[in-house]
Amino acid sequence: MKRREFIAGLAVAASSENFTTSLRSRAQSSGKNPSWTSYEKIREVIEKRIFSQVEDLLPVISFGSKKDGETEKKHADFVARMVARGYTERQVRRLVEWYMRVKQAG
């Protein structure tokens, strides 16, 4: 999902009078921003954006052969970041394989 499509989706979701009333009352009552999951239309647009970005990451995080050097470098950087956070390379591979199986299962 492109940035423009994301912003347009948020604008359409936020155009509802009910939504703006809800935001206004929440802001006045507690002074905090509402949760992004509190309004169904906004939640759907944000989730669509998040999941489209995950699709772009799949070639990078997978352990299969890479189509170019840039993707290979991004993959190595990904593994290095995960190792820096305390995972072993084997654990990273298992996490990615699990995620790919779950993703394929639907």
N, C-alpha and C positions, 0 to 999 in steps of 0.2 A: 504494500500500500504506500503510495507516494505521500509526501508531506502535505501537498495541496488537498488530496483526497481525504486525508485524516482531518485536516482543519475544516474542510467542507462538511464532513460527517459530524464533527463536533458542533458546527454551527447549526446544522439541521436539527440535531438532537437538543441543542440549547434553545432553539427558537420557541419552544413550547412555553406558553404563559405560566403553566403550572410549574415548570422547572425554575424559571426566574423567581417566582414567588417563593418556592421552596428554598432556593439559595439565599434570598434576601432574609427570610425569617431565621435561617440557621446562622447566618453571619451576625445578625443582630442579637440573637439569644446567647451564643457562646463565643463569638468572635473567632471561631476556628473555621477552616475550610471544611466543607462536607467531604465525606469519604467518596472516592471515585466510584464505589459500588453502590452508592445510595440512590442513584437515579439510573434506571434500566437502560435508557437509550444511550447515555454517556458511557455506561459500562460496556455495552456492546461495541461501540466504536473503538474504545480503548483496547478491549480484548482483541478485536480484529487486527488492530495495529500491532499489538504485541505478537500475536501468532504469525503475522506475515513476516515480521522480523526474524522469528525463529526459523522459518522456512529458508531465509537467506543464509542462516548460520549453518544449516545442516551439512553443506559441502565442506565447510571449514572444520567442524568438530568431528566429522566421521574419520575413521582410521583407514579407509580405503585409499586407493591410488588417487592422486590429485591431478587435475588437468593442467595446472601451471605452477610455476615457482612461487608466485604471490600467494596462492592458496596454501601451498606447502608451508610457507613462512608463517602465515596466519595460524595454521594448525599447530606448528611448533610453539608459537607464542601462547596459544590457548593452553596447551599441555603444560608449558612452563608456569603459567599463572596458576593453574590448578595445583601443581606440585608445590608452588610457593605457599599455597593456602593449606598445605598439609596432606594432600592426597598423593598416593603413589601413582606412577604411570599406569600400572595395572588397574588400579581403582578407577582412574579416569577412563580407561578403555572399557571397563565393565559398565560404568555409568552411561557412557555414550551408546554402547551396544544395547543396554536396557532401554534407553530412551528411544532408540531407533525401532526396537521391537514394539514398544508401546505405541509409537507413532503409526507404525504400519497396521497394527491391530485395530486402530480407529478410535 
